């Protein structure tokens, strides 16, 4: 899950990016509204963590622009202004969730997972497919009684595929979800992670669609 | 005298007493004059009456004639105060006493015609002498002086006695009037003393007497100003609290990362971020304190400090920051003899300018700070080779919590320049921010040259 962090305080911005990375997200951080606009335009983000007071304006303006343009991109407002009136104002401006500073990293991650889940039209936190139960909160899975452990990137790929079983995701789409701007993409990483996943889940769990990408197989292992 | 009530009471009572006393003296005087006229007229008429009676009786033969006047007015009760008010003597031209009334002294009452006064047998007599040349007699009628005095005294006492009785009543009345008149002031004082410190609503002035209204209006004006000041402080505190929440959130997040970190590198990085975050928060707290310091009244009793030393001290304290950023600080303070008692305001103003210049400068650059006298004024200049303030930000940089979009320090508090601006204003000086020739920013604080001159 790739997220855009819009926060001008460098220590906090770094903390959110690193902290969300530990929770299985991929986060890119910008410090100004202008950069945030450019990043949203470039696309590829599943959601936005948006501060309100930014050096070049209010985050609420960006939110209004997004909603005005018909964007359904989930937005979590993160701000020091957390009186009821401010929260109502933020939610009514089109935010999906609201969190006051200072906050707990776990809560931020849980709220983001819930927000993204709702966006995908799911209510249950756990995703089930072909007997596999995936828990995004713990980044672990289970088939029957067998507990499965995944690395952060393995889980991210599996999670992306399991969100829409049957839909084909290209290698580039998967890479986008794996890497932030600062990270170098190694050319065969996606293949390596798919290989590891097949070793854990069974050879037929993930189909390779030649020239298109990957998807979860219809039949169980 | 501090009590208006006592003062009014004393003034009114003393005034009333004095006026009353004057009235008594005046009335006594006019009564004496008036009584004198009336009695004199009576003496004259009595003397003429005696003479006309003697004439009708065909002249005076012997001492029997005394019965004409002497016995006639004699009252049976001689103890009466005004008994025997008049005495009468009839003398012939030959110097013989022809007749006299009872109680008349033995000596002649008067030597001359008309009115005269004479002391006979230890008593002063007022006498009228009527001369009848046809009969060859002098008729003298007199009354005792002390009788007249008694009459006048009686009238005066008749006035004084009720006054003695009325004055205490009047005093009580005055006291009641004064108390009633001052009651609105008491009510105002009570209303003020009952007021809680948080209540700054205006006092109702429609029911107050006209004399108190200016005071109530002045008080309401003061309330209004205090309210405004309190509102500004409240909003500043709220804003500051919000601004501090962001660095706190950063610290908390980094602390959680340090706890959760799967490897040493992540943990080390989080700890370094915490250290950086604490430094930034510390700077922000110091700036908030500086901000409130610029709003305090100027302490004119502080010892005067050398301007060059203030600048050197500030630069010295920032040496660490400059070193860490690879920026060289160059000071020029030569020859400017200037002392200021306002180091408490000047130092934060200079520190924020220098700090901004250092943070804006690329590594390897030089920040220059100069102190110079320019005519009657003193100029502190700070010059850097950073990107300078963008034209879009320039009108807003001295606003509180305004952070430029191209803020090179990476998220300052937005307080630095507003502190400098507020401090310079309190010092009665001027802050000038202009683009520097050849790139960078040229910040100047221009102060009036006289160290004492400051318009707070």
Interface residues (C-beta under 8 A of the other chain):
Chain A: X8 X9 X10 X11 X12 X13 X14 X15 X16 X18 X19 X22 X31 X32 X34 X51 X53 X55 X56 X80 X81 X100 X101 X102 X103 X104 X105 X106
Chain B: X242 X243 X245 X246 X247 X248 X249 X250 X251 X252 X253 X254 X256 X257 X260 X261 X262 X266 X269 X270 X273 X274 X276 X277 X280 X403 X404 X405 X407 X410 X411
